[in-house]
Amino acid sequence: MASQMKIHLMLLVIAAAASVMKAQVSTLVTQQTLQQVAASLQLYLDPLPQMSTIKGFAMEKGNPVSVNLTIGMYQTTWKFHRDLPPTPIFAYGTSAEKATFPGPTIIARHDVPLYVKWENHLPDKHILPTDNTIPTAIPAKGGVPAVVHLHGGVHPPQSDGSAFAWFTRDYKEVGPKWTQTTYKYPNVQPPGNLWYHDHALGLTRANLLAGLLGAYIIEKPEIDNPMDLPCDNDDLHLIIADRSFNTDGTIYMNSTGNIPSVHPEWQPEYFGEAITVNGKAWPFLNVARRRYRFRILNSSNARYLNLSLSNGLPFYVIGSDSSYLAAPVTTPTIVLSPAEIADVVIDFSNSNTPCVELLNSAPYPYPTGTSTIGTLLGKVMIFHINGEKVSDNSTIPEKEVAYANVTMPEPTTKTRYIVLYEYTTPSGEPTHLYINGLRLEDPATETPKSGTTELWHVINLTPDNHPLHMHLGMMQAINITELAGYQQFFDCMTQLNDAVKCNVTDHAVGKTLPVPEYEKTWKNVVKIEPGYMTSIVVAFKLVDTNQTYPFDATADPGYVYHCHILDHEDNAMIRPLILQP
């Protein structure tokens, strides 16, 4: 493994040397300048927007039926704050005039297929720097490659948004796995919160930073309605994303890598100096003294969030990612990794203050980086609470769904060891990240049988917490165990890259961490603690009915699993996942 690493680094250096002089070079922007721009934005000045909604079904004779949608990707401008100039962005919309950041919220109905034609109307050149020394979609004829992934969706491989299924404007050029313009989303999974975003090879971090993301809901009235949760105007999205802005209002993204001789532009993580919610920097929301439902998505590239309310009001968590819990969990804080979703109720009738700030105390990088406490990055938005208590027919249900509970795996369950690596220079600067020491382009080693459940032991040999995202399959963490004798195990893995030969069972005997109660359901993102082995039950079937998928999940191009820190995913903590009959 060590010799392979040396060869890989040599190739990277050679490739970078040929392109470093051509790397995008802009006027040097200092961290101080970015912080000054963020600090110039008055907090809680702009009202919180809500994205437009698109129905992913129609009603005929009282029954929901399938529809066809066309949604495009456009370059447009967006006002992130009253005092910022309009910012050039990429955005989803049904037309250029209706494209927004975030994109429109799609509301689908359980078991009613939705057909979406995704169109690329993006310009010839990206608005942000890109780095071709990492595995990247590079069209020969120019243009910005893009492809859409429905995050958390259960759908055929051809509709998954493979990183190799990218396409440029008007489909002038397509990736090697592109097959169709219209995706089918069967919506056969349990009801819950999903989101859609770009997934083009090597461009995910830049395309999402530019604005290509939006929310997606699957409704199932027979499950949703009896809970009597807050609805209509009291059911809102909070899509949180950090961004840095140049003095002219454009989005800042580094154009110089942490090791320019290896990667001219790529850096290990992107952290913005401003916190935006639904496309506004530090907005406010007027609320009544009643219960509200908030579907909170962390759509940041790399930033974790540790959310709390300034006056001590609790969150009543009813769902995590795309699934309800077995019962609501009351908690004063919620930690969200990039791509995680928390579905919560907040009861403002119990507030003893007229205003409540939504705060963030997560360090960056997480979990041992720079503190956000007492800084602008420690603030997210504010709620202004109006008037006296009002009539409220909504409830916080005592119970939710039985299928949220995981069944412990049988002794005969297929077991896999998944190891996360970070590769560095002798001085300790990261160059790339792999899973099991392999690239995305290497043959699949994870080939589960469709309809089965597996036990994955995910071992984190890096200093970062990694949000592991699974396409198609749903996951639930059951155990988080510290690796004792870490350095000995690390040294062995560096040489052998084999957890069994390195006696992992002798090392995974340290202290255990509890799985947060508000994460005990079927998820599509699980946090992987550094220096620990996280054991995860992975279901490759419909978790609510215990049935197999009603489509061929074994077809080409298959699926993937990866870290959802986008800078890690792009370079290249991502592996193929090929299901077998």
Secondary structure, 3 states (H helix, E strand, C coil): CHHHHHHHHHHHHHHHHHHHHHCCCCCCCCHHHHHHHHHCCCCCCCECCCCCEEECCEEECCEEECCEEEEEEEEEEECCCCCCCCEEEEEEECCCCCCECCEEEEEEECCCCEEEEEEECCCCCCCCCCCCCCCCCCCCCCCCCECEEEECCCCCHHHCCCCCCCECHHHCCECCCCCCCEEEECCCCCCEEEEEEECCCCCHHHHHHHCCEEEEEEECHHHHHHHCCCCHHHEEEEEEEEEEECCCCCEECCCCCCCCCCCCCCCCCCCCCEEEECCEECCEEEEEECEEEEEEEECCCCCCEEEEECCCCCEEEEEECCEEEEEEEEECCEEECCCCEEEEEEEHHHCCCCEEEEEECCCECCCCCECCCCCHHHEEEEEEEEEEECCCCCCCCCCCCHHHCCCCCCCCCEEEEEEEEEEECCCCCEEEEEECCECCCCCCCECCECCCEEEEEEEECCCCCEEEEECCCEEEEEEEEECCCHHHHHHHHHHHCCCCCCCHHHHCCCCEECCCHHHCCCECEEEECCCEEEEEEEECCECCCCECCCCCCCCCCCEEEEECCHHHHHCCCEEEECCEC
